[in-house]
Amino acid sequence: MCDVNDQEEQSKYTRRDFGTWAASAGLLAALPSVANAVAVSEREVSITTPDGVCDAYFVAPTSGSAPGVLIWPDVFGLRPAFRQMGRRLAESGYSVLVVNPFYRQKKAPTAAQGGQTPIEEVRPLMQALTPAMHLSDGKTFVTWLDAQAEVDKTKKLGTSGYCMGGPIAVRTATVAPDRVGAVASFHGAAMVTAAPESPHRLVAQTKARYLIAIAENDDTKEPEAKNTLRASLDSAKLKSEVEVYPAAHGWCPPDSRVYDVAQSERAWTRLLATLSNA
């Protein structure tokens, strides 16, 4: 997981034709526009946590209130690609918070070349985080969202995570089970492990609908993970969708080396469906 910079994997997937996307350093693809997009306002925010101050991006419809969504970025952190993804979700009718998960170590940007940054440069940031930090941050950010006038408190919150953000999204749902109604993981890393705090062991502590989108190369490495996740979700009697996508780990962010337009849009469609049913 989170090691798609391996030369063999990169050569395999970057030879694919991604339409208008060219996998070259520093290039950020433009996401498709939202049909009937609502007007939104955006701002950079600072959120006080038990461990410091987190820099984050908040974007919401300019009129009324909307369901809240908390986005956990991948190992490359808070950057233009995730601001673009957050804004697109807001234009679809959500109040969205995108956080810098590495605020304890460094303010964003935390990856010099965004999704093109060599994994070795950012892996230490990810390794410095612990499950206890995930839980603490998740609780803080849910509380912050609920304090915003732009967030409709009568609606359940959603949370989505990418790569390392997948497990954090699950842990967020455990600290606020009565508020978080939807969890989405895209090419999530370490969703099934032997550890007691493995995400697949935690879903029973939540009350959410789940969307688990797995990269095909991750599935090749851990073919039983999808079955374990399905079994855990079924045992907890949670509505879920667990699927392997024909795309590489990291296919969703538009600045990724392996960004896949078609599969990213498919994941986007399923995300909207999951959130709308929270």
C-alpha positions in Angstrom: 0.0 0.0 0.0 1.1 3.6 -0.7 4.1 2.2 -2.7 2.8 2.6 -6.2 6.0 4.6 -7.0 7.7 1.2 -7.5 9.1 1.4 -11.0 7.4 -1.7 -12.3 4.0 -0.6 -11.2 4.5 2.9 -12.5 5.6 1.7 -16.0 2.6 -0.6 -16.1 -0.1 1.9 -15.3 1.3 5.1 -16.8 1.3 3.5 -20.2 -2.5 3.5 -20.1 -4.4 6.1 -22.1 -6.1 8.4 -19.6 -7.7 10.6 -22.3 -6.9 14.2 -21.6 -4.7 13.4 -18.6 -0.9 13.4 -19.2 1.1 12.0 -16.4 3.8 14.5 -16.2 5.3 16.2 -13.1 3.3 19.2 -11.7 0.3 18.7 -14.0 -3.1 18.9 -12.3 -6.0 17.6 -14.4 -9.3 19.6 -14.4 -12.1 17.6 -12.9 -15.4 17.5 -14.9 -17.8 20.3 -14.0 -20.8 19.6 -11.8 -24.2 19.6 -13.5 -26.4 22.2 -11.8 -23.6 23.2 -9.5 -24.5 25.4 -6.6 -22.6 28.6 -5.8 -20.0 28.0 -3.1 -17.7 30.0 -0.8 -14.3 28.8 0.4 -11.9 29.7 3.1 -8.7 28.5 4.7 -9.3 27.7 8.4 -7.3 26.9 11.5 -8.7 24.3 13.9 -7.3 23.9 17.4 -6.8 20.2 18.4 -5.4 18.6 21.5 -2.0 18.5 19.7 -1.8 21.9 18.1 -3.4 23.8 15.3 -4.5 22.1 12.0 -4.6 24.0 8.8 -7.5 23.0 6.6 -9.8 24.1 3.7 -13.5 24.6 4.1 -15.9 25.1 1.2 -19.7 25.1 1.4 -22.8 26.3 -0.6 -23.4 30.1 -0.2 -27.1 29.6 0.6 -28.5 27.8 3.6 -26.9 24.8 5.2 -25.8 21.4 3.8 -24.7 18.0 5.1 -21.1 18.0 6.2 -18.3 15.9 4.8 -14.8 15.4 6.2 -12.1 14.5 3.7 -8.9 12.8 4.7 -6.2 13.2 1.9 -3.7 10.6 0.8 0.0 10.5 1.8 0.7 13.6 -0.3 -1.6 15.7 1.9 -3.7 18.8 1.6 -2.9 20.4 -1.8 -4.6 21.9 -4.9 -5.9 18.5 -6.1 -7.8 17.9 -2.9 -9.1 21.5 -2.7 -10.4 20.9 -6.2 -12.1 17.7 -5.1 -13.5 19.4 -2.0 -14.9 22.3 -4.0 -16.5 19.9 -6.5 -18.3 18.1 -3.7 -19.5 21.4 -2.2 -20.9 22.4 -5.6 -22.9 19.1 -5.4 -24.5 20.3 -2.2 -22.2 19.5 0.7 -20.3 21.5 3.3 -16.8 20.1 3.0 -13.7 20.2 5.3 -10.4 19.0 3.8 -7.7 18.7 6.5 -3.9 18.6 6.6 -3.4 15.3 8.4 0.3 16.2 9.0 -0.3 19.4 10.8 1.7 18.2 13.8 4.8 18.1 11.7 4.3 20.7 8.9 1.8 23.1 7.4 0.5 22.4 3.9 1.8 21.9 1.4 3.6 18.9 2.8 4.6 17.3 -0.6 6.8 19.5 -2.8 5.4 18.1 -6.0 1.9 17.2 -4.9 0.9 13.7 -6.2 4.1 13.5 -8.2 6.3 13.6 -5.1 8.5 10.6 -4.5 6.9 8.5 -1.8 10.2 8.3 0.1 9.9 12.1 0.8 6.5 11.9 2.5 6.3 8.4 4.0 7.9 9.6 7.3 5.0 12.0 7.7 2.5 9.1 7.4 4.5 6.8 9.7 4.5 9.5 12.5 0.7 9.2 12.8 -0.9 6.7 15.1 -4.4 5.3 15.5 -4.8 7.3 18.7 -4.1 10.5 16.7 -6.6 9.4 14.1 -9.3 9.1 16.7 -8.4 12.4 18.4 -8.4 14.3 15.2 -11.6 12.7 13.9 -13.5 13.7 17.0 -12.1 17.2 16.8 -13.0 17.7 13.2 -16.5 16.3 13.5 -17.1 18.7 16.4 -15.7 21.6 14.3 -18.0 20.8 11.4 -21.0 20.7 13.6 -20.2 24.1 15.0 -20.4 25.7 11.5 -23.6 27.4 10.4 -23.1 26.0 6.9 -23.5 22.4 8.2 -27.0 21.0 8.5 -27.0 19.2 11.8 -30.3 17.4 11.0 -28.4 15.4 8.3 -25.7 12.8 9.0 -22.1 13.6 8.2 -20.0 11.7 5.7 -16.3 11.1 5.7 -14.0 9.9 2.9 -10.4 8.9 2.9 -7.8 8.2 0.2 -4.9 5.9 0.6 -3.8 6.2 4.2 -7.0 8.3 4.7 -9.2 5.2 4.4 -8.5 3.8 7.8 -8.8 7.3 9.3 -12.2 7.7 7.9 -13.3 4.4 9.5 -11.8 5.5 12.9 -13.7 8.9 12.6 -16.9 7.0 12.3 -16.1 5.1 15.6 -15.7 8.3 17.6 -18.9 9.8 16.3 -21.2 6.9 15.5 -24.4 8.9 15.9 -23.2 11.6 13.6 -21.3 9.8 10.8 -23.7 8.1 8.4 -21.4 7.4 5.5 -17.8 6.3 5.1 -15.9 6.0 1.8 -12.4 4.6 1.3 -10.7 4.9 -2.0 -7.6 2.8 -2.6 -7.3 2.6 1.2 -4.1 1.5 2.7 -4.0 -1.1 5.6 -7.7 -1.6 5.8 -7.2 -5.2 6.9 -4.3 -6.0 9.2 -3.6 -8.2 12.1 -3.7 -5.3 14.6 -6.5 -5.0 17.1 -7.2 -1.5 15.7 -7.4 -2.7 12.1 -10.3 -0.9 10.3 -12.1 -4.1 9.5 -12.3 -4.8 13.2 -13.8 -1.4 14.0 -16.7 -1.2 11.6 -19.0 -2.9 14.1 -18.5 0.2 16.4 -20.1 2.4 13.7 -23.5 3.0 12.2 -22.5 4.1 8.8 -23.1 3.0 5.2 -19.8 2.0 3.6 -18.2 2.4 0.1 -14.9 0.5 -0.2 -13.2 1.0 -3.5 -10.1 -1.1 -3.9 -7.3 -0.7 -6.4 -6.6 -3.7 -8.6 -2.9 -3.9 -7.7 -3.7 -3.7 -4.0 -6.1 -6.6 -4.6 -3.4 -8.6 -6.3 -1.1 -8.2 -3.3 -3.9 -8.9 -0.7 -6.6 -10.8 -2.5 -8.4 -11.8 0.8 -8.7 -8.2 2.1 -12.0 -7.6 0.1 -13.5 -10.8 1.5 -12.5 -9.9 5.0 -14.0 -6.4 4.7 -17.3 -7.8 3.2 -17.5 -10.3 6.0 -16.9 -7.7 8.7 -19.5 -5.3 7.3 -22.1 -8.0 6.8 -21.5 -9.3 10.3 -22.1 -5.8 11.6 -25.3 -5.6 9.5 -24.1 -2.4 7.7 -25.1 -1.5 4.2 -21.9 -1.6 2.1 -20.4 -1.7 -1.3 -17.0 -3.3 -1.6 -15.5 -3.5 -5.1 -12.2 -3.8 -6.8 -11.7 -1.1 -9.5 -9.6 -1.7 -12.6 -7.2 1.0 -11.7 -4.0 1.5 -9.8 -3.5 2.6 -6.2 -3.9 6.3 -6.2 -6.3 6.6 -9.2 -8.6 9.2 -7.8 -6.7 12.5 -7.2 -6.3 14.5 -10.4 -2.6 15.1 -9.8 -1.7 11.5 -9.3 0.7 9.7 -11.6 -2.0 7.0 -12.1 -5.0 9.2 -12.3 -7.7 7.3 -14.2 -10.4 9.6 -15.5 -13.1 6.9 -16.2 -12.6 5.0 -12.9 -12.3 8.2 -10.9 -15.6 9.4 -12.3 -17.2 6.0 -11.5 -15.9 6.3 -7.9 -17.2 9.9 -7.7 -20.7 8.7 -8.8 -20.7 6.0 -6.1 -19.5 8.5 -3.5 -22.4 10.8 -4.2 -24.8 7.9 -4.0 -23.3 6.8 -0.7 -23.5 10.3 0.8 -27.0 10.8 -0.3 -28.1 7.7 1.5 -26.3 8.4 4.8 
